[in-house]
C-alpha cells in the first residue's frame, strides 16, 4: 500500500500540485510577514529596554525641587530624570535639542564617539550625522555658537522622527535631534519645555497618577504623556501591529482556500480510484483510510514546511528593505519562532480531517454496495422543468441547468472557486486604490493650502496681526495640541485642531465657523474607538480643566484625526487661541521672519506620503501575485472535479452523435455560468474583505478610506474570466482525450 501511495502521487502529480502550492503560499506569506512583524517588535522592545525608556513624560512650566521631591515619594513612581527639550530651526535644517542629566532613564545609546559627558560638545542623531556627511571632531553651528561633534546617538523616542506631523516621511538630511549637557543647553536661543521622565510601576493607574501630579504641581502642571503614545514610538508600534494583523488576516483566508482545494482534489481523486476493488482484495478499511490520508498529509506537509522555511528567508528581508529603512534603530535583531511550524502541524492535521469527508463514507461499505452506487445513480426531474419557461430554453441551457440543479454541491464548489479568485483580486487591487484615494482626499479635498508656515512659538493676537497685515491671498491660522477626551471611564489622548475662519483646512460635510457655543466635530474613526455618536456630549481634559463639548458632526476623514474646533468655540471654552502655524493659499507669500520655524509645501508632503506607503504596496504586489496563482488553482480544481464526475456524460454525448464543438460548448456554457455567478457574489464579498483589510491598515494618525475604482473592478473581472478561459482550455483538452471504451464500461 505504501508503494501504491508513492506511485499514485507520481502519476497524479498535477492534481496534487495545486494542494502543494496552496499550502506553500499560505505558510510563505504568513511566516514571512509575521517573522518581519516579530523582528520589528523585538528590535523595538530591546532598544527601549537598553535605553531604560521612561514610561511617562511629565511636562511642567518650570523645575521645582520641593515638588520634585514630592513626586519622587509617590508610590507608583520608581525613579525620574530631568530633561529640557527645544527646537532650533533655520533654512537648512530643523533640530530637536535635548539636555541630559546622566540618569539611566531614557538614556540615548551612543553609536560612535565619546560617552555623554559635560564637555563643551554635541552628540548628533546618527542618521542626521550620516545624511549630512559629518565627521567626529567637526564643529556644528547653532545660531553662531559652535559645538564640537563628540559622538552620535540613537534614542527610541525618535525611532520614527519627522520635523513635524505634517512631514509624513523622515528626512534625515533636514531634520534630526541632538543632545547637549544641561549647562550648554541653557545657553541656546530656543524656547524649551521642561520634562520629568518617570519610571512607574507596571500596575500604576495613569489617570490616578495624573491626578496626584496635578495636585502636587498645581498651575505648573502642563501635561502627562505615556511614552508609547509619543509620535515616533506610536507610529512604530502601530506598524508592528499592522504587519502582524495582515499576516493573520491573509493566512486565515489562504488556509480556508487551501482546505477547500484539498477537499475538491481528494474528492476527484477518490472518484478515479476503485476503493471497492481494494476492499475486495482484502485490504481493511483502516489501511485504505490511511492510504488516502497519506496523500493530503505528505503533500500539505512538504508544501507548508517549504513555505515556512522560505518565508523568513526571502519575504522578510524584502519587507525589511522596503519598510525597515523608515525607522531608526541600532540594528535589526534576528528572531527565531516556532509558531510557523506549529501552523504547519495545524494545516497538516486539518487537511487530513478534510480528506475524511469524501473517503470515510466509502471505506466502511461493502464492495458491491460501492459499485452499485457508482453505476445505478438515478435522477428525478428538477423543479425548473415543470415550468413553462423550460420549453423555450435552448437544449444546451436546459442540459446545463439540469446538471447544476442535480449536483448543487458540485455547482457551489465551482461558484466558490470563481468567488474566491474575485475576492482576492478585489482585495489586492482595492487596497492600492484605497491608499491613493485616501491620499487624494487629504491633499486635494481636505488640504486646500499650498504652504504651511510653522512658528517658533505660539502666536499672540498682536503677532498674528503683524504677520498677515501685508498678505493679499487667503490664509487660515491653525493651532494643534494634545488633549484628553473623556467618555465615561474611558480616557484617550487625541489631537485637537483649532482653526480660525478660512477654507485652507476644508473638512467634509461641515463648516467649523458655523458651529456655536461648545459644538465640535470628531473624526469617525475616533468616534468608533470612543463609542460615541453625533449629538453626544464629551469632556476635554486640558491641564487641570475639564470642559464639556457637544459633538455636532462625525467626519469621514482620512487625516488629520482627532477633534476639530473653531476659534470661536475654543474661546467660548475660555481658552486662549495661540496658533503655531499659518495655512497659505499661495506659496512664498510670507516674508522671512525670525519667528518662522519652517515651511512645508503640500506637494512635497504628498510625495512623502506616497513614499511612506512603499512597504504596504510591496505586500500588495505580493498579494496580487498570490491572487492570480490561487485563483487559477482554485478554479482548476473545482472544474476538474466537475469533469471527473461528468466525463461519462461527455462520452455518451459523443456516441449519440454530438459533434466535438457541441460537446465543448456545453462544457463552456456551464463553466461560464458558474464563473459568472461566482463573479457576482465575489464583488460584494471582496468589498467586505477590502473594508476589513483597510481597517487593519489604518492607524491612529491615518485612517484609510475603502475605495475600489471602476478600472480595478474591470481589471479584476478580466483577470477572472481570463483564468476561466485557461481552465476551459485545459478542460477541452481533457474532453478531447476521453477514451469511450473506458468511460462507458459498466462499473459492475
Buried (B, 14 or more C-beta within 10 A) or exposed (E): EEEEBEEBBEEBEEBBBBBBBBBBBBBBBBBBBBBBBBBBBBBBBBBBEEBBBBBBBBBBEEEBEEBBEBBEEBEBBBBBBBBBBBBBBEEEBBBBBBBBBEBEBBBBBBBBBEEBEEBEBBBBBBBBBBBBEBEBEBEBEBEEEEBBBBBBBBBBBBBBBBBBEBBBBBBBBBBBBBBBBBEBBEEBEBEBBBBBBBBBEEEBEBEEBBEBBBEBBEEBBBBBBBBBBBBBBBBBBBBBBBBBBBBBBBBEBBBEBBBBBBBBBBBBBBBEBBBBEBBBEEBEBEEBBBBBBBBBBBBBBBBBBBBBBBBBEEBBBBBBEBBBEBBBBBEBBEBEBEBBBEBBEEBBEBBBEBBBEBBEEBBEBEBEEBBBBBEEEEEEEBEBBEEEEBEEBEEBBBBBBBBBBBBEEBBBBBBBBBBBBBBBBBBBBBBBBBBBBBBBBBBEEBBBBBBBBBBBEBBEEEBBEEBBEEBEEBBBBBBBBBBBBBBEEEBBBBBBBBBBEBBBBBBEEBEBBEBEEBBBBBBBBBBEBBEBEEEBEBBBBBBBEEBEBBBBBBBEBBBBBBBBBBBBBBEBBEBEBBBBBBBBBBBEBBEEEEBBBBBBBBEBBBBBBBEBBEBBBBBBEBBBEBBBBBBBBBBBBBBBBBBBBBBBBBBBBBEEEBEEEEBBBBBBBBBBBBBBBBBBBBBEBBBBBBBEBBBBBBBBBBBBBBBBBEEBBEBBBEBBBEBBEEBBEBBBEBBEEBEEEEBEEEEE
